[in-house]
C-alpha cells in the first residue's frame, strides 16, 4: 500500500511526487534568494557610484561596504547551492545559470 499525502487545497501526492515537488520548490526559492541578493548588490553599487559622482565619498564608501557584504552573503549561498548540485549529480534547477546570469533566469 502506497502512502498518499494531501495538501490543504486537496492536491494528492505520493511519496515520490511530494518529495520532488518540495525539492523543486526549495531550489526555486534558493535561486530567487540569489537573484534578490544580486539585485541588492547591484543597487548598492549603483548608489555608491551616485554618491561618489556627487563628491560624497563617505556615503559612497558606506554603500560600497554594504554591497561587498551583500556579495559575500550571496557567494556563501551560491556555494551551498552549487555544492548541493554537485552531490545531486544531475543537471536540474540547481544547475541554474552561471553566477553572473542569475538575474536573467
N, C-alpha and C positions, 0 to 999 in steps of 0.2 A: 504494500500500500504506500502510495506516494503522498508526502505531506503537501498540503496546499495552504497558501497564505492569501489573505485578502486585505487590501488597504481600506482606509476609511471611506473611499468613494466606490468601493466594490470591485476594483480590478483584482483578478485572481492571478497568482503566481505559483509555480512550483519552485522547489529549492534552487535549481539552476537558473531559472529565469529571474528570480528575485535577486540572487547574488550578482548576476550580470547587470541587472538594472541598477542596483546600488553602486556597484563598481563604476559603471559608466557615469552615474550622477556625481560621484566623488571626483572622478577625473575631470569632468566638465567644470566642477566647482574650482578645482585647483588651477585649471587654465584660465578661468575667469578671474581668479585672485591674482594670478601673474599678470594678466592683461591690465588689471586695475593698478597694480603696483608699478608697472612700466609707464602707464599713463601719468600716474602721480609723479614719478621721477622726471618725466619729460616736462610736465607743468612746472615743477620746482626749478628745473634748469632754465626754462624759459623766463620765469620770474627773476631768477638770479641775473640773467642776461639783461633783462629790462632795467633792473636797478643799477647794474654796472654801467649801462649806457647813460643812465641819468646821473652817474657820478656818485651814487650811494653804495660805496664798496662794502661798508659794514653790513648792510642789509643783504647785498648780493652774496656775501660770504655765508650768512646765515642760511639763505636758500640753497646755496651750493652744498653746505654741510647736510642739510635735510635731504637733498637729492642723493647724496652719497649714502646716507643711512637707508633711504628707500631702495637704492640699488643693491646694497648689501643684503637687505631682507629678501628682496626678490631673488638674488643669487642663491641664497640658502634654500628658499622654497623650490626654485628651479632645479637645484642639485638633488633634492629629495625626489622630485617628480621624475627626473631623468634616471636616478638610481632605481626607483621603483619600476620604471620601464625596462631597465636592463635585467632586472630579476624576472620580469614578466616573460621576456624572451621572444616577444612577438610585437610587431608593429600594431599600433592601435591609437586611440585618442591620446595616450600619454606620449606616443612618439612625437606627436604635435609638430608644430613648425619650429624652425630654428629659432633660438632665443631672440634674435633681432627681429623676427617676423611675428612674434606672439600677438602683437596688436592687430594683426591682419587675419587672424584665424577665423 
